[in-house]
Amino acid sequence: MFEPQIARLRDHWRCITGNRRGHGRTASDSIAAFNDDDLADDLAGLMTDLAIEHAVVAGIRQGGYVALRLALAHPQRVRGLILLNTQALPEADAAIHGYEKFLAIWRQGGLPHHIADILARIILGEGAPQAQAWKTKWSLWKPHNLTASFQALMERHDISSRLWMMRVPALVIHGGQTPRSPSSGAWTCSAIWPGRAWLGLREPDMRAT
């Protein structure tokens, strides 16, 4: 999904991306409920399989939620963090309500084209060349895996009180104030996570392209 960013980095860094549960080769399999802590353990397991002792871990939105939990559960694996439009707080009640309505529509009648377009603009940016390919993939998601993925997002727990335990350098990047990615979440990270850099950008600059 974020191939444009990887393309800018791979000439200088070894870049590895992994498919989370319910995606890639597990997209057609029935999977049990999971949360971001499980995904952090999955990432640690991937690093073990690839003989990677530690790495700088970057995450956009949900990827950032997992990166934070990886740094807490497996601190020896993380040399640094780059967090884009992410936060340590739980999902807001209003956002959860919206996700539940969105999930119900998707499960009952498939992914409507107009919602797929909105989703692509939010995640990939306006006019992203890879949008159509991803909308096609999303339309093929199985209801059980879709539910598990949304539950992980909606049931994210608050880890803000544990941020002080992290002893790794981190760059917290955040776009403008939006309902889906409130800047207050990034300020929470910087305020109770001393010594970390915080960078605010205009929302159009945060596109996946």
C-alpha positions as CSV (number, residue, x, y, z in Angstrom):
1,M,0.0,0.0,0.0
2,F,2.8,2.4,0.8
3,E,5.1,1.5,-2.0
4,P,5.8,5.1,-2.9
5,Q,7.3,5.8,0.5
6,I,9.3,2.5,0.3
7,A,10.6,3.5,-3.1
8,R,12.1,6.7,-1.7
9,L,13.9,4.8,1.1
10,R,15.1,1.6,-0.3
11,D,18.2,3.0,-2.0
12,H,19.5,3.8,1.4
13,W,17.8,1.4,3.8
14,R,16.7,-2.2,3.8
15,C,12.9,-1.8,4.0
16,I,10.6,-4.6,5.0
17,T,6.8,-4.5,5.0
18,G,4.6,-7.3,6.3
19,N,0.9,-8.2,5.7
20,R,-1.1,-8.1,8.9
21,R,-3.6,-10.8,9.8
22,G,-6.5,-10.9,7.4
23,H,-4.4,-9.6,4.6
24,G,-2.1,-11.2,2.1
25,R,-2.1,-15.0,2.1
26,T,-4.5,-15.0,5.1
27,A,-7.1,-12.9,3.4
28,S,-9.2,-15.9,2.4
29,D,-8.7,-17.8,5.7
30,S,-11.0,-17.6,8.7
31,I,-9.0,-15.9,11.5
32,A,-9.8,-15.5,15.2
33,A,-10.2,-12.2,16.9
34,F,-6.9,-10.3,17.4
35,N,-5.7,-7.0,18.7
36,D,-2.7,-4.6,18.2
37,D,-0.7,-6.5,20.9
38,D,-1.0,-9.7,18.8
39,L,0.1,-7.8,15.7
40,A,3.2,-6.5,17.6
41,D,4.0,-10.1,18.5
42,D,3.6,-11.0,14.9
43,L,6.0,-8.3,13.8
44,A,8.6,-9.5,16.4
45,G,8.1,-13.1,15.0
46,L,8.7,-11.8,11.5
47,M,12.0,-10.2,12.6
48,T,13.1,-13.4,14.2
49,D,12.3,-15.4,11.0
50,L,14.3,-12.9,8.9
51,A,17.2,-12.9,11.5
52,I,16.7,-9.1,12.2
53,E,18.0,-8.3,15.6
54,H,16.6,-4.8,15.8
55,A,15.3,-2.1,13.4
56,V,13.9,1.4,13.1
57,V,10.1,0.8,12.9
58,A,7.9,3.2,11.0
59,G,4.1,3.1,11.0
60,I,1.3,5.2,9.5
61,R,-1.9,5.4,11.6
62,Q,-2.7,1.7,12.5
63,G,0.9,0.7,11.7
64,G,1.9,3.3,14.3
65,Y,-0.4,1.7,16.9
66,V,1.4,-1.6,16.4
67,A,4.9,0.0,16.4
68,L,4.2,1.6,19.8
69,R,3.2,-1.8,21.2
70,L,6.2,-3.5,19.7
71,A,8.5,-1.0,21.4
72,L,6.7,-1.7,24.7
73,A,6.6,-5.5,24.5
74,H,9.8,-6.1,22.6
75,P,12.1,-3.1,23.4
76,Q,15.2,-4.9,22.3
77,R,13.8,-5.1,18.8
78,V,13.4,-1.4,18.3
79,R,16.2,1.1,17.6
80,G,13.9,4.0,16.9
81,L,10.3,4.9,15.9
82,I,8.8,7.0,13.1
83,L,5.1,7.5,13.8
84,L,2.9,9.2,11.3
85,N,-0.7,10.3,12.2
86,T,-0.9,7.9,15.1
87,Q,-1.5,8.1,18.8
88,A,-1.3,6.2,22.1
89,L,-5.0,6.8,23.0
90,P,-8.0,4.6,22.4
91,E,-10.3,5.3,19.6
92,A,-12.9,8.0,20.2
93,D,-16.5,7.0,20.8
94,A,-17.7,9.0,17.8
95,A,-15.2,7.3,15.5
96,I,-16.2,3.8,16.8
97,H,-19.8,4.5,16.1
98,G,-18.9,5.5,12.5
99,Y,-16.8,2.4,12.1
100,E,-19.7,0.2,13.3
101,K,-22.1,1.7,10.8
102,F,-19.4,1.4,8.0
103,L,-18.8,-2.3,9.0
104,A,-22.5,-3.1,9.0
105,I,-23.0,-1.7,5.5
106,W,-19.9,-3.5,4.2
107,R,-20.8,-6.9,5.7
108,Q,-24.4,-6.8,4.5
109,G,-24.1,-5.7,0.9
110,G,-20.4,-5.6,0.1
111,L,-18.3,-2.4,-0.2
112,P,-20.2,0.4,-1.9
113,H,-18.3,2.3,-4.6
114,H,-18.7,5.6,-2.9
115,I,-17.4,4.4,0.4
116,A,-14.5,2.7,-1.4
117,D,-13.7,6.0,-3.0
118,I,-13.7,7.8,0.4
119,L,-11.6,5.1,1.9
120,A,-9.0,5.3,-0.9
121,R,-8.8,9.1,-0.5
122,I,-8.3,8.9,3.3
123,I,-5.6,6.2,3.1
124,L,-3.9,6.7,-0.2
125,G,-4.6,10.4,-1.1
126,E,-6.4,12.1,-3.8
127,G,-5.7,10.7,-7.3
128,A,-3.4,7.9,-6.0
129,P,-2.4,5.6,-8.9
130,Q,-2.8,2.5,-6.8
131,A,-6.3,3.3,-5.6
132,Q,-8.2,1.1,-8.1
133,A,-6.1,-2.0,-7.3
134,W,-6.7,-1.5,-3.6
135,K,-10.4,-0.9,-4.0
136,T,-10.6,-4.2,-5.9
137,K,-8.7,-6.0,-3.0
138,W,-11.0,-4.5,-0.4
139,S,-14.1,-5.7,-2.3
140,L,-12.9,-9.3,-2.0
141,W,-12.4,-9.2,1.8
142,K,-14.3,-11.9,3.6
143,P,-16.8,-10.7,6.3
144,H,-15.2,-12.6,9.2
145,N,-11.7,-11.2,8.5
146,L,-13.2,-7.7,7.9
147,T,-14.8,-7.9,11.3
148,A,-11.6,-9.0,13.1
149,S,-9.6,-6.2,11.5
150,F,-12.2,-3.6,12.5
151,Q,-12.4,-4.9,16.0
152,A,-8.7,-4.5,16.4
153,L,-9.0,-0.9,15.4
154,M,-12.1,-0.1,17.5
155,E,-11.0,-1.9,20.7
156,R,-7.5,-0.3,20.9
157,H,-6.6,0.3,24.5
158,D,-4.9,3.4,26.1
159,I,-1.2,3.0,26.4
160,S,-0.4,6.7,27.0
161,S,0.5,6.1,30.6
162,R,3.2,3.7,29.6
163,L,5.0,5.9,27.0
164,W,7.6,7.0,29.6
165,M,8.9,3.5,29.7
166,M,10.2,3.6,26.2
167,R,13.9,4.5,25.8
168,V,14.1,4.8,22.0
169,P,14.4,7.9,19.8
170,A,11.1,8.7,18.1
171,L,9.9,11.1,15.5
172,V,6.1,11.9,15.8
173,I,4.7,13.3,12.6
174,H,1.1,14.5,12.4
175,G,-1.1,16.2,9.9
176,G,-3.8,18.8,10.6
177,Q,-6.8,18.4,12.9
178,T,-9.3,15.9,11.4
179,P,-11.9,13.6,12.9
180,R,-10.0,10.5,11.9
181,S,-6.5,11.6,13.0
182,P,-6.8,14.4,15.7
183,S,-3.6,16.3,16.4
184,S,-4.3,16.0,20.1
185,G,-3.2,12.4,19.9
186,A,0.2,13.4,18.6
187,W,0.5,16.1,21.3
188,T,-0.3,13.5,23.9
189,C,2.6,11.4,22.6
190,S,5.0,14.4,22.8
191,A,3.7,15.8,26.1
192,I,4.2,12.6,28.1
193,W,7.0,11.2,26.1
194,P,9.8,13.7,26.7
195,G,12.7,14.1,24.4
196,R,10.8,13.0,21.3
197,A,10.5,15.2,18.3
198,W,7.1,16.3,17.2
199,L,6.4,17.6,13.6
200,G,3.1,19.0,12.5
201,L,2.3,19.1,8.8
202,R,-0.7,20.3,6.7
203,E,-3.1,17.4,6.1
204,P,-2.5,17.3,2.3
205,D,1.2,16.6,3.0
206,M,0.3,13.4,4.8
207,R,-1.0,11.5,1.8
208,A,0.2,8.0,1.1
209,T,1.5,9.2,-2.2
